[in-house]
Amino acid sequence: MACFLIPAAEAVITTIAAKGIKAKEEKQIENVNLSAEETGESKIHFSRKLGWLNKLLWGGSALLAFEHIWHGEIVPYFPFLTAVKEGETAAMLSEMGSSGVMMAALVTTVWIGMLGISYIVEKRPSKAPDAAAEIQK
Amino acid sequence: MTLLITVFAAVICTVIWYKTAPKNEMRVGILCWMFWGASLMWLIDAIVEYTEVGAEFFTPSTADMINDSYLGLSVVALALVIWLVILLVSDPKGVIRAALTKKK
């Protein structure tokens, strides 16, 4: 009915948060006056990591919105949602509260998993020089 | 079928992205995010449907399968169009800029 609106709403919040965090991080780098290269760190900024969640949420929501248009659940005129027009608002809200919330939770859980993997990768020494040496051989 | 087609698209795009990384001039990553995001969301839809109809979920009618496949392919086409627009607008290889500023 309109389950994709929950991940889309989350996407709006995380996009705004990512922009705020990015500005803060840039300010911090300016204050310290040291870039990541100078400090020898290969740390991925949190704003970039939050960007992964944004892309997952926006991408998924866009394709699901298309599916809802396909099934006639979204219309190009007010009130835009067929369920609202046909007086099924309660059922729609119930679906948003179940499927929509579960969708947003699953995407966020996968993203948290990605954060864990990136944390491990960041801690691990880079294999790139080894690979380059291998190619030269 | 929609979920299945999207998952296949996501896997293919991820393999292409990995093969071309870290260069990624074609910005295939955009497709990966879109397809994986949609796949996760449709997975929830599939689980909810499975809890409602049970094993019947795995034996859809031919008409439903054709309709879902058509939708799946349309979703892939839409994602490809979105990716193409982003690619041409961002123009990471400078091809559009070069073509427009080229003197005859």
gemmi code that builds the backbone of each chain (N, CA, C; Angstrom):
import gemmi

chains = {
    "A": [
        ("MET", (0.825, -1.205, 0.000), (0.000, 0.000, 0.000), (0.865, 1.263, 0.000)),
        ("ALA", (1.683, 1.396, 1.051), (2.604, 2.545, 1.080), (3.780, 2.254, 2.006)),
        ("CYS", (4.154, 0.959, 2.085), (5.191, 0.545, 3.032), (6.538, 1.226, 2.778)),
        ("PHE", (6.786, 1.575, 1.500), (8.086, 2.172, 1.158), (8.268, 3.565, 1.767)),
        ("LEU", (7.169, 4.165, 2.249), (7.269, 5.522, 2.815), (8.103, 5.552, 4.099)),
        ("ILE", (8.105, 4.434, 4.836), (8.891, 4.392, 6.084), (10.399, 4.427, 5.771)),
        ("PRO", (10.906, 3.516, 4.873), (12.329, 3.638, 4.517), (12.658, 4.986, 3.863)),
        ("ALA", (11.688, 5.537, 3.094), (11.929, 6.845, 2.456), (12.050, 7.940, 3.517)),
        ("ALA", (11.204, 7.855, 4.544), (11.272, 8.839, 5.640), (12.606, 8.717, 6.386)),
        ("GLU", (13.034, 7.459, 6.584), (14.333, 7.240, 7.235), (15.456, 7.821, 6.378)),
        ("ALA", (15.300, 7.649, 5.049), (16.314, 8.170, 4.114), (16.431, 9.691, 4.224)),
        ("VAL", (15.295, 10.368, 4.374), (15.305, 11.837, 4.510), (16.089, 12.222, 5.773)),
        ("ILE", (15.781, 11.530, 6.870), (16.438, 11.836, 8.159), (17.945, 11.575, 8.070)),
        ("THR", (18.309, 10.396, 7.515), (19.741, 10.052, 7.472), (20.506, 10.954, 6.482)),
        ("THR", (19.824, 11.410, 5.428), (20.492, 12.312, 4.474), (20.813, 13.643, 5.146)),
        ("ILE", (19.835, 14.159, 5.895), (20.062, 15.423, 6.616), (21.182, 15.234, 7.652)),
        ("ALA", (21.112, 14.097, 8.364), (22.137, 13.808, 9.382), (23.521, 13.701, 8.741)),
        ("ALA", (23.590, 13.025, 7.579), (24.884, 12.840, 6.891), (25.479, 14.182, 6.489)),
        ("LYS", (24.611, 15.082, 6.011), (25.090, 16.413, 5.605), (25.659, 17.172, 6.806)),
        ("GLY", (24.939, 17.108, 7.932), (25.387, 17.777, 9.158), (26.703, 17.205, 9.661)),
        ("ILE", (26.788, 15.881, 9.663), (28.001, 15.205, 10.155), (29.189, 15.512, 9.239)),
        ("LYS", (28.932, 15.548, 7.925), (30.006, 15.827, 6.957), (30.590, 17.233, 7.193)),
        ("ALA", (29.685, 18.191, 7.400), (30.132, 19.567, 7.648), (30.974, 19.628, 8.924)),
        ("LYS", (30.544, 18.895, 9.936), (31.253, 18.855, 11.223), (32.641, 18.232, 11.032)),
        ("GLU", (32.690, 17.136, 10.269), (33.972, 16.442, 10.034), (34.958, 17.333, 9.271)),
        ("GLU", (34.434, 18.056, 8.271), (35.296, 18.951, 7.488), (35.872, 20.055, 8.373)),
        ("LYS", (35.021, 20.542, 9.275), (35.447, 21.582, 10.218), (36.553, 21.056, 11.135)),
        ("GLN", (36.374, 19.822, 11.601), (37.357, 19.197, 12.491), (38.701, 19.047, 11.799)),
        ("ILE", (38.661, 18.621, 10.515), (39.898, 18.440, 9.742), (40.611, 19.787, 9.574)),
        ("GLU", (39.801, 20.832, 9.306), (40.378, 22.172, 9.151), (41.041, 22.627, 10.445)),
        ("ASN", (40.372, 22.371, 11.560), (40.908, 22.784, 12.868), (42.218, 22.084, 13.201)),
        ("VAL", (42.242, 20.792, 12.953), (43.447, 20.021, 13.263), (44.544, 20.344, 12.250)),
        ("ASN", (44.094, 20.775, 11.038), (45.003, 21.124, 9.945), (45.855, 19.938, 9.506)),
        ("LEU", (45.298, 18.771, 9.609), (45.984, 17.570, 9.156), (45.011, 16.717, 8.358)),
        ("SER", (45.397, 16.305, 7.200), (44.523, 15.437, 6.431), (44.762, 13.997, 6.860)),
        ("ALA", (43.887, 13.105, 6.435), (44.012, 11.684, 6.781), (45.327, 11.106, 6.273)),
        ("GLU", (45.784, 11.612, 5.107), (47.037, 11.105, 4.533), (48.228, 11.494, 5.399)),
        ("GLU", (48.174, 12.744, 5.900), (49.299, 13.224, 6.710), (49.427, 12.444, 8.014)),
        ("THR", (48.289, 12.071, 8.565), (48.316, 11.328, 9.825), (48.563, 9.834, 9.609)),
        ("GLY", (48.524, 9.428, 8.349), (48.755, 8.029, 8.031), (47.554, 7.140, 8.276)),
        ("GLU", (46.404, 7.742, 8.524), (45.184, 6.972, 8.786), (44.466, 6.662, 7.485)),
        ("SER", (43.819, 5.508, 7.467), (42.998, 5.185, 6.309), (41.559, 4.984, 6.769)),
        ("LYS", (41.147, 5.847, 7.698), (39.834, 5.721, 8.304), (38.756, 6.296, 7.389)),
        ("ILE", (37.666, 5.557, 7.307), (36.537, 6.044, 6.508), (35.681, 6.920, 7.415)),
        ("HIS", (35.380, 8.138, 6.940), (34.569, 9.054, 7.749), (33.162, 8.503, 7.934)),
        ("PHE", (32.565, 8.836, 9.083), (31.228, 8.317, 9.393), (30.182, 8.854, 8.412)),
        ("SER", (30.387, 10.078, 7.923), (29.421, 10.645, 6.965), (29.383, 9.800, 5.697)),
        ("ARG", (30.537, 9.261, 5.303), (30.592, 8.396, 4.120), (29.861, 7.075, 4.396)),
        ("LYS", (30.071, 6.572, 5.603), (29.401, 5.321, 5.988), (27.880, 5.513, 6.044)),
        ("LEU", (27.484, 6.679, 6.531), (26.052, 6.986, 6.580), (25.500, 7.134, 5.154)),
        ("GLY", (26.384, 7.564, 4.257), (26.010, 7.665, 2.840), (25.626, 6.308, 2.259)),
        ("TRP", (26.249, 5.240, 2.737), (25.907, 3.881, 2.262), (24.446, 3.575, 2.610)),
        ("LEU", (24.074, 3.935, 3.855), (22.688, 3.701, 4.287), (21.719, 4.543, 3.452)),
        ("ASN", (22.114, 5.802, 3.194), (21.276, 6.676, 2.367), (21.012, 6.065, 1.006)),
        ("LYS", (22.081, 5.577, 0.383), (21.950, 5.022, -0.971), (21.071, 3.777, -0.978)),
        ("LEU", (21.251, 2.930, 0.037), (20.410, 1.724, 0.137), (18.941, 2.110, 0.289)),
        ("LEU", (18.689, 3.077, 1.178), (17.306, 3.477, 1.457), (16.671, 4.206, 0.271)),
        ("TRP", (17.396, 5.167, -0.306), (16.856, 5.926, -1.449), (16.647, 5.021, -2.663)),
        ("GLY", (17.655, 4.199, -2.946), (17.568, 3.292, -4.100), (16.407, 2.325, -3.967)),
        ("GLY", (16.323, 1.690, -2.799), (15.245, 0.734, -2.550), (13.880, 1.398, -2.587)),
        ("SER", (13.771, 2.562, -1.954), (12.486, 3.273, -1.915), (12.041, 3.686, -3.322)),
        ("ALA", (12.988, 4.119, -4.141), (12.649, 4.554, -5.506), (12.075, 3.388, -6.314)),
        ("LEU", (12.739, 2.234, -6.228), (12.271, 1.078, -6.999), (10.948, 0.537, -6.441)),
        ("LEU", (10.787, 0.611, -5.109), (9.514, 0.167, -4.524), (8.381, 1.136, -4.865)),
        ("ALA", (8.710, 2.423, -4.961), (7.685, 3.407, -5.353), (7.179, 3.076, -6.760)),
        ("PHE", (8.108, 2.679, -7.631), (7.724, 2.285, -8.997), (6.786, 1.074, -8.961)),
        ("GLU", (7.100, 0.125, -8.088), (6.245, -1.067, -7.961), (4.834, -0.674, -7.510)),
        ("HIS", (4.763, 0.292, -6.595), (3.456, 0.743, -6.105), (2.676, 1.469, -7.208)),
        ("ILE", (3.389, 2.196, -8.068), (2.728, 2.850, -9.210), (2.203, 1.765, -10.148)),
        ("TRP", (3.033, 0.751, -10.356), (2.696, -0.389, -11.228), (1.387, -1.060, -10.781)),
        ("HIS", (1.239, -1.227, -9.476), (0.057, -1.881, -8.919), (-1.104, -0.912, -8.671)),
        ("GLY", (-0.921, 0.328, -9.068), (-1.997, 1.317, -8.932), (-2.233, 1.780, -7.508)),
        ("GLU", (-1.211, 1.608, -6.636), (-1.374, 2.019, -5.238), (-0.993, 3.489, -5.030)),
        ("ILE", (-0.263, 4.016, -6.025), (0.069, 5.448, -6.001), (-0.517, 6.048, -7.276)),
        ("VAL", (-1.170, 7.196, -7.130), (-1.763, 7.870, -8.293), (-1.201, 9.299, -8.398)),
        ("PRO", (-1.160, 9.857, -9.599), (-0.537, 11.184, -9.752), (-1.410, 12.357, -9.315)),
        ("TYR", (-2.517, 12.107, -8.653), (-3.390, 13.191, -8.185), (-3.734, 12.982, -6.707)),
        ("PHE", (-4.189, 14.075, -6.070), (-4.502, 14.031, -4.634), (-5.569, 12.980, -4.335)),
        ("PRO", (-5.464, 12.178, -3.295), (-4.480, 12.180, -2.194), (-3.247, 11.298, -2.479)),
        ("PHE", (-3.024, 10.978, -3.735), (-1.834, 10.244, -4.210), (-1.786, 8.762, -3.815)),
        ("LEU", (-2.428, 8.422, -2.714), (-2.445, 7.019, -2.282), (-3.863, 6.461, -2.453)),
        ("THR", (-3.977, 5.387, -3.211), (-5.285, 4.781, -3.486), (-5.975, 4.344, -2.198)),
        ("ALA", (-5.187, 3.841, -1.241), (-5.756, 3.369, 0.032), (-6.473, 4.498, 0.765)),
        ("VAL", (-5.917, 5.697, 0.731), (-6.530, 6.846, 1.410), (-7.831, 7.224, 0.685)),
        ("LYS", (-7.752, 7.189, -0.648), (-8.915, 7.548, -1.476), (-10.085, 6.586, -1.226)),
        ("GLU", (-9.755, 5.322, -1.042), (-10.799, 4.308, -0.873), (-11.169, 4.051, 0.594)),
        ("GLY", (-10.677, 4.895, 1.476), (-11.024, 4.788, 2.898), (-10.365, 3.627, 3.625)),
        ("GLU", (-9.206, 3.205, 3.121), (-8.484, 2.098, 3.777), (-7.245, 2.615, 4.510)),
        ("THR", (-7.377, 3.796, 5.047), (-6.227, 4.442, 5.705), (-5.703, 3.602, 6.878)),
        ("ALA", (-6.611, 3.030, 7.657), (-6.185, 2.236, 8.823), (-5.356, 1.027, 8.388)),
        ("ALA", (-5.827, 0.339, 7.328), (-5.093, -0.827, 6.822), (-3.723, -0.402, 6.279)),
        ("MET", (-3.709, 0.757, 5.616), (-2.457, 1.277, 5.060), (-1.453, 1.598, 6.174)),
        ("LEU", (-1.945, 2.268, 7.204), (-1.065, 2.620, 8.334), (-0.565, 1.369, 9.046)),
        ("SER", (-1.454, 0.366, 9.120), (-1.059, -0.898, 9.750), (0.064, -1.567, 8.945)),
        ("GLU", (-0.081, -1.537, 7.624), (0.956, -2.126, 6.758), (2.274, -1.362, 6.857)),
        ("MET", (2.137, -0.033, 6.932), (3.349, 0.799, 7.087), (4.041, 0.479, 8.409)),
        ("GLY", (3.220, 0.244, 9.443), (3.764, -0.061, 10.770), (4.394, -1.436, 10.861)),
        ("SER", (3.957, -2.347, 10.004), (4.536, -3.700, 10.044), (5.615, -3.855, 8.951)),
        ("SER", (5.182, -3.957, 7.698), (6.139, -4.166, 6.594), (7.139, -3.022, 6.465)),
        ("GLY", (6.622, -1.791, 6.507), (7.490, -0.618, 6.333), (8.584, -0.545, 7.378)),
        ("VAL", (8.174, -0.744, 8.634), (9.150, -0.677, 9.736), (10.155, -1.827, 9.613)),
        ("MET", (9.649, -3.010, 9.233), (10.553, -4.164, 9.082), (11.565, -3.921, 7.952)),
        ("MET", (11.095, -3.304, 6.856), (11.999, -2.981, 5.738), (13.117, -2.047, 6.187)),
        ("ALA", (12.710, -0.974, 6.854), (13.690, 0.007, 7.343), (14.653, -0.656, 8.336)),
        ("ALA", (14.102, -1.521, 9.204), (14.939, -2.191, 10.210), (15.925, -3.147, 9.546)),
        ("LEU", (15.469, -3.894, 8.526), (16.373, -4.842, 7.857), (17.514, -4.110, 7.135)),
        ("VAL", (17.150, -3.048, 6.409), (18.186, -2.275, 5.695), (19.190, -1.707, 6.697)),
        ("THR", (18.675, -1.182, 7.813), (19.571, -0.610, 8.837), (20.447, -1.694, 9.458)),
        ("THR", (19.863, -2.879, 9.664), (20.639, -3.988, 10.243), (21.774, -4.393, 9.299)),
        ("VAL", (21.458, -4.479, 8.008), (22.491, -4.824, 7.015), (23.600, -3.765, 7.022)),
        ("TRP", (23.187, -2.502, 7.130), (24.157, -1.402, 7.165), (25.049, -1.511, 8.415)),
        ("ILE", (24.456, -1.872, 9.549), (25.248, -2.048, 10.785), (26.259, -3.180, 10.571)),
        ("GLY", (25.821, -4.228, 9.872), (26.736, -5.321, 9.525), (27.893, -4.823, 8.667)),
        ("MET", (27.553, -3.935, 7.725), (28.589, -3.350, 6.856), (29.575, -2.512, 7.676)),
        ("LEU", (29.055, -1.818, 8.683), (29.922, -1.018, 9.567), (30.913, -1.933, 10.290)),
        ("GLY", (30.403, -3.084, 10.741), (31.251, -4.064, 11.425), (32.353, -4.570, 10.507)),
        ("ILE", (31.976, -4.884, 9.263), (32.958, -5.391, 8.288), (33.997, -4.303, 7.986)),
        ("SER", (33.512, -3.066, 7.785), (34.451, -1.976, 7.467), (35.398, -1.718, 8.638)),
        ("TYR", (34.904, -1.905, 9.880), (35.744, -1.737, 11.071), (36.876, -2.761, 11.062)),
        ("ILE", (36.515, -4.014, 10.711), (37.523, -5.090, 10.652), (38.530, -4.803, 9.543)),
        ("VAL", (38.025, -4.385, 8.372), (38.893, -4.093, 7.213), (39.848, -2.939, 7.530)),
        ("GLU", (39.321, -1.912, 8.218), (40.154, -0.759, 8.577), (41.275, -1.151, 9.541)),
        ("LYS", (40.971, -2.108, 10.418), (41.965, -2.541, 11.403), (43.045, -3.426, 10.768)),
        ("ARG", (42.640, -4.139, 9.709), (43.542, -5.087, 9.053), (44.560, -4.332, 8.202)),
        ("PRO", (45.833, -4.756, 8.178), (46.791, -4.076, 7.308), (46.420, -4.276, 5.840)),
        ("SER", (46.654, -3.226, 5.020), (46.263, -3.264, 3.609), (47.026, -4.339, 2.846)),
        ("LYS", (46.290, -5.012, 1.957), (46.905, -6.061, 1.143), (47.388, -5.505, -0.196)),
        ("ALA", (47.063, -4.241, -0.448), (47.354, -3.644, -1.758), (48.822, -3.726, -2.159)),
        ("PRO", (49.783, -3.399, -1.241), (51.190, -3.492, -1.644), (51.583, -4.920, -2.039)),
        ("ASP", (51.045, -5.915, -1.311), (51.331, -7.313, -1.623), (50.851, -7.647, -3.024)),
        ("ALA", (49.661, -7.184, -3.350), (49.075, -7.460, -4.659), (49.915, -6.811, -5.759)),
        ("ALA", (50.383, -5.589, -5.491), (51.212, -4.887, -6.474), (52.530, -5.631, -6.691)),
        ("ALA", (53.126, -6.115, -5.589), (54.371, -6.880, -5.688), (54.161, -8.173, -6.460)),
        ("GLU", (53.019, -8.768, -6.235), (52.667, -10.015, -6.918), (52.585, -9.799, -8.427)),
        ("ILE", (51.980, -8.670, -8.812), (51.830, -8.348, -10.235), (53.204, -8.114, -10.866)),
        ("GLN", (54.112, -7.416, -10.126), (55.446, -7.106, -10.650), (56.282, -8.365, -10.880)),
        ("LYS", (56.028, -9.389, -10.058), (56.748, -10.667, -10.209), (56.349, -11.293, -11.534)),
    ],
    "B": [
        ("MET", (9.140, -13.451, -8.342), (9.990, -13.244, -9.521), (10.661, -11.865, -9.508)),
        ("THR", (9.913, -10.866, -9.007), (10.482, -9.512, -8.947), (11.708, -9.512, -8.034)),
        ("LEU", (11.550, -10.161, -6.870), (12.657, -10.246, -5.911), (13.841, -10.987, -6.533)),
        ("LEU", (13.537, -12.098, -7.195), (14.582, -12.928, -7.792), (15.368, -12.153, -8.874)),
        ("ILE", (14.641, -11.466, -9.742), (15.280, -10.687, -10.819), (16.138, -9.576, -10.221)),
        ("THR", (15.618, -8.924, -9.183), (16.373, -7.831, -8.553), (17.632, -8.358, -7.862)),
        ("VAL", (17.519, -9.521, -7.208), (18.694, -10.098, -6.545), (19.757, -10.459, -7.589)),
        ("PHE", (19.327, -11.063, -8.694), (20.284, -11.403, -9.760), (20.966, -10.137, -10.296)),
        ("ALA", (20.171, -9.091, -10.495), (20.716, -7.816, -10.981), (21.731, -7.268, -9.982)),
        ("ALA", (21.394, -7.361, -8.678), (22.285, -6.861, -7.625), (23.600, -7.640, -7.614)),
        ("VAL", (23.507, -8.963, -7.747), (24.721, -9.799, -7.723), (25.599, -9.481, -8.945)),
        ("ILE", (24.988, -9.405, -10.115), (25.755, -9.115, -11.350), (26.450, -7.751, -11.233)),
        ("CYS", (25.700, -6.746, -10.763), (26.283, -5.396, -10.627), (27.418, -5.385, -9.603)),
        ("THR", (27.254, -6.141, -8.512), (28.304, -6.178, -7.481), (29.572, -6.835, -8.038)),
        ("VAL", (29.411, -7.887, -8.829), (30.574, -8.559, -9.443), (31.281, -7.586, -10.401)),
        ("ILE", (30.497, -6.873, -11.213), (31.088, -5.892, -12.150), (31.802, -4.790, -11.368)),
        ("TRP", (31.155, -4.321, -10.288), (31.760, -3.268, -9.465), (33.094, -3.752, -8.879)),
        ("TYR", (33.103, -4.980, -8.355), (34.317, -5.524, -7.733), (35.435, -5.662, -8.765)),
        ("LYS", (35.052, -6.086, -9.966), (36.039, -6.293, -11.030), (36.677, -4.981, -11.470)),
        ("THR", (35.892, -3.908, -11.480), (36.414, -2.616, -11.952), (36.972, -1.742, -10.822)),
        ("ALA", (36.745, -2.156, -9.559), (37.238, -1.373, -8.410), (38.776, -1.377, -8.412)),
        ("PRO", (39.442, -0.350, -7.900), (38.878, 0.856, -7.284), (38.594, 1.983, -8.292)),
        ("LYS", (38.831, 1.729, -9.579), (38.616, 2.794, -10.573), (37.160, 3.263, -10.604)),
        ("ASN", (36.260, 2.337, -10.889), (34.808, 2.579, -10.878), (34.397, 3.830, -11.650)),
        ("GLU", (34.962, 3.989, -12.836), (34.636, 5.158, -13.658), (33.182, 5.153, -14.124)),
        ("MET", (32.627, 3.958, -14.252), (31.244, 3.852, -14.755), (30.198, 3.988, -13.645)),
        ("ARG", (30.641, 4.157, -12.435), (29.776, 4.363, -11.271), (28.715, 3.262, -11.113)),
        ("VAL", (29.186, 2.019, -11.286), (28.286, 0.854, -11.163), (27.772, 0.710, -9.724)),
        ("GLY", (28.520, 1.306, -8.785), (28.122, 1.251, -7.379), (26.693, 1.748, -7.154)),
        ("ILE", (26.286, 2.735, -7.937), (24.922, 3.286, -7.812), (23.889, 2.177, -8.024)),
        ("LEU", (24.134, 1.368, -9.058), (23.214, 0.262, -9.353), (23.205, -0.754, -8.218)),
        ("CYS", (24.407, -1.031, -7.663), (24.507, -1.990, -6.553), (23.627, -1.546, -5.386)),
        ("TRP", (23.758, -0.268, -4.996), (22.980, 0.236, -3.855), (21.486, 0.129, -4.141)),
        ("MET", (21.084, 0.530, -5.341), (19.655, 0.515, -5.682), (19.092, -0.903, -5.632)),
        ("PHE", (19.794, -1.824, -6.298), (19.284, -3.199, -6.373), (19.310, -3.900, -5.014)),
        ("TRP", (20.381, -3.692, -4.242), (20.442, -4.338, -2.926), (19.385, -3.757, -1.988)),
        ("GLY", (19.203, -2.434, -2.042), (18.178, -1.789, -1.212), (16.797, -2.343, -1.523)),
        ("ALA", (16.476, -2.409, -2.823), (15.161, -2.918, -3.237), (15.022, -4.410, -2.899)),
        ("SER", (16.103, -5.165, -3.072), (16.055, -6.605, -2.772), (15.725, -6.846, -1.299)),
        ("LEU", (16.375, -6.070, -0.417), (16.121, -6.228, 1.024), (14.666, -5.908, 1.350)),
        ("MET", (14.157, -4.853, 0.718), (12.776, -4.437, 1.004), (11.781, -5.460, 0.457)),
        ("TRP", (12.045, -5.994, -0.732), (11.142, -7.000, -1.296), (11.250, -8.335, -0.551)),
        ("LEU", (12.401, -8.543, 0.081), (12.556, -9.758, 0.896), (11.544, -9.729, 2.050)),
        ("ILE", (11.380, -8.554, 2.644), (10.383, -8.402, 3.719), (8.978, -8.673, 3.168)),
        ("ASP", (8.706, -8.114, 1.986), (7.403, -8.358, 1.339), (7.168, -9.860, 1.159)),
        ("ALA", (8.229, -10.553, 0.713), (8.134, -11.998, 0.459), (7.889, -12.756, 1.764)),
        ("ILE", (8.594, -12.356, 2.822), (8.430, -13.029, 4.122), (7.008, -12.827, 4.643)),
        ("VAL", (6.514, -11.592, 4.519), (5.146, -11.285, 4.982), (4.131, -12.121, 4.198)),
        ("GLU", (4.332, -12.196, 2.876), (3.414, -12.976, 2.034), (3.484, -14.463, 2.399)),
        ("TYR", (4.701, -14.935, 2.678), (4.881, -16.348, 3.048), (4.140, -16.668, 4.354)),
        ("THR", (4.210, -15.748, 5.303), (3.519, -15.981, 6.576), (1.995, -15.994, 6.387)),
        ("GLU", (1.540, -15.285, 5.340), (0.087, -15.229, 5.089), (-0.423, -16.444, 4.320)),
        ("VAL", (0.310, -16.822, 3.244), (-0.210, -17.888, 2.365), (0.509, -19.226, 2.521)),
        ("GLY", (1.629, -19.240, 3.221), (2.372, -20.487, 3.448), (3.075, -20.987, 2.199)),
        ("ALA", (3.089, -22.318, 2.026), (3.837, -22.938, 0.918), (3.318, -22.538, -0.463)),
        ("GLU", (2.109, -22.042, -0.498), (1.503, -21.574, -1.764), (2.352, -20.454, -2.396)),
        ("PHE", (3.101, -19.796, -1.550), (3.969, -18.694, -2.011), (4.943, -19.184, -3.084)),
        ("PHE", (5.376, -20.457, -2.952), (6.383, -20.995, -3.884), (5.772, -21.590, -5.152)),
        ("THR", (4.473, -21.607, -5.232), (3.823, -22.136, -6.439), (2.860, -21.100, -7.021)),
        ("PRO", (3.402, -20.008, -7.525), (2.522, -18.980, -8.072), (1.908, -19.418, -9.407)),
        ("SER", (0.801, -18.804, -9.751), (0.167, -19.131, -11.033), (1.018, -18.555, -12.173)),
        ("THR", (0.820, -19.103, -13.368), (1.614, -18.656, -14.524), (1.388, -17.166, -14.787)),
        ("ALA", (0.149, -16.746, -14.680), (-0.173, -15.330, -14.932), (0.562, -14.421, -13.943)),
        ("ASP", (0.580, -14.836, -12.658), (1.275, -14.043, -11.622), (2.777, -13.983, -11.893)),
        ("MET", (3.314, -15.137, -12.334), (4.755, -15.200, -12.611), (5.136, -14.285, -13.768)),
        ("ILE", (4.308, -14.312, -14.815), (4.585, -13.468, -15.983), (4.487, -11.991, -15.596)),
        ("ASN", (3.448, -11.657, -14.840), (3.257, -10.261, -14.413), (4.413, -9.798, -13.534)),
        ("ASP", (4.833, -10.662, -12.592), (5.941, -10.315, -11.687), (7.268, -10.206, -12.443)),
        ("SER", (7.455, -11.081, -13.443), (8.683, -11.017, -14.246), (8.721, -9.721, -15.042)),
        ("TYR", (7.576, -9.370, -15.597), (7.450, -8.127, -16.362), (7.778, -6.933, -15.466)),
        ("LEU", (7.258, -6.976, -14.239), (7.537, -5.909, -13.268), (9.029, -5.893, -12.922)),
        ("GLY", (9.602, -7.073, -12.690), (11.022, -7.174, -12.344), (11.909, -6.585, -13.435)),
        ("LEU", (11.605, -6.926, -14.676), (12.397, -6.402, -15.799), (12.206, -4.893, -15.938)),
        ("SER", (10.994, -4.425, -15.677), (10.729, -2.982, -15.740), (11.504, -2.244, -14.653)),
        ("VAL", (11.591, -2.864, -13.473), (12.348, -2.270, -12.361), (13.830, -2.160, -12.748)),
        ("VAL", (14.355, -3.236, -13.356), (15.759, -3.227, -13.784), (15.965, -2.125, -14.835)),
        ("ALA", (15.024, -2.004, -15.760), (15.121, -0.972, -16.799), (15.107, 0.422, -16.179)),
        ("LEU", (14.221, 0.629, -15.194), (14.144, 1.938, -14.530), (15.458, 2.260, -13.814)),
        ("ALA", (15.991, 1.259, -13.107), (17.255, 1.458, -12.379), (18.382, 1.805, -13.356)),
        ("LEU", (18.394, 1.125, -14.506), (19.429, 1.397, -15.505), (19.305, 2.822, -16.059)),
        ("VAL", (18.063, 3.270, -16.248), (17.847, 4.639, -16.747), (18.318, 5.656, -15.706)),
        ("ILE", (17.977, 5.413, -14.414), (18.411, 6.320, -13.335), (19.946, 6.386, -13.317)),
        ("TRP", (20.568, 5.190, -13.396), (22.045, 5.107, -13.384), (22.642, 5.875, -14.572)),
        ("LEU", (22.053, 5.692, -15.739), (22.558, 6.352, -16.951), (22.473, 7.873, -16.832)),
        ("VAL", (21.344, 8.351, -16.292), (21.173, 9.800, -16.128), (22.239, 10.335, -15.165)),
        ("ILE", (22.423, 9.632, -14.021), (23.434, 10.065, -13.039), (24.830, 10.040, -13.675)),
        ("LEU", (25.104, 8.983, -14.447), (26.417, 8.843, -15.096), (26.670, 9.993, -16.075)),
        ("LEU", (25.679, 10.293, -16.904), (25.861, 11.343, -17.917), (25.927, 12.731, -17.283)),
        ("VAL", (25.138, 12.941, -16.220), (25.158, 14.255, -15.562), (26.485, 14.459, -14.819)),
        ("SER", (26.934, 13.424, -14.080), (28.197, 13.566, -13.330), (29.408, 13.483, -14.262)),
        ("ASP", (29.273, 12.765, -15.357), (30.296, 12.673, -16.406), (31.713, 12.449, -15.839)),
        ("PRO", (31.939, 11.321, -15.126), (33.235, 11.113, -14.468), (34.433, 11.024, -15.425)),
        ("LYS", (34.204, 10.593, -16.658), (35.312, 10.481, -17.608), (35.475, 11.752, -18.457)),
        ("GLY", (34.581, 12.708, -18.276), (34.649, 13.967, -19.011), (34.301, 13.829, -20.488)),
        ("VAL", (33.610, 12.762, -20.842), (33.276, 12.506, -22.251), (32.276, 13.534, -22.783)),
        ("ILE", (31.244, 13.818, -22.000), (30.212, 14.767, -22.425), (30.820, 16.158, -22.577)),
        ("ARG", (31.622, 16.536, -21.572), (32.270, 17.853, -21.606), (33.163, 17.970, -22.843)),
        ("ALA", (33.927, 16.922, -23.114), (34.831, 16.929, -24.269), (34.047, 17.022, -25.579)),
        ("ALA", (32.929, 16.277, -25.630), (32.113, 16.285, -26.848), (31.474, 17.653, -27.081)),
        ("LEU", (31.053, 18.296, -25.984), (30.387, 19.585, -26.116), (31.359, 20.717, -26.438)),
        ("THR", (32.575, 20.606, -25.894), (33.552, 21.689, -26.101), (34.467, 21.435, -27.299)),
        ("LYS", (34.240, 20.319, -27.976), (35.084, 19.965, -29.124), (34.879, 20.955, -30.264)),
        ("LYS", (35.989, 21.448, -30.790), (35.910, 22.391, -31.910), (35.960, 21.607, -33.230)),
        ("LYS", (35.156, 22.036, -34.174), (35.092, 21.328, -35.464), (36.317, 21.659, -36.339)),
    ],
}
model = gemmi.Model(1)
for chain_id, residues in chains.items():
    chain = gemmi.Chain(chain_id)
    for i, (resn, *xyz) in enumerate(residues, 1):
        res = gemmi.Residue()
        res.name, res.seqid = resn, gemmi.SeqId(i, " ")
        for name, pos in zip(("N", "CA", "C"), xyz):
            atom = gemmi.Atom()
            atom.name, atom.element = name, gemmi.Element(name[0])
            atom.pos, atom.b_iso = gemmi.Position(*pos), 0.0
            res.add_atom(atom)
        chain.add_residue(res)
    model.add_chain(chain)
structure = gemmi.Structure()
structure.add_model(model)
structure.setup_entities()
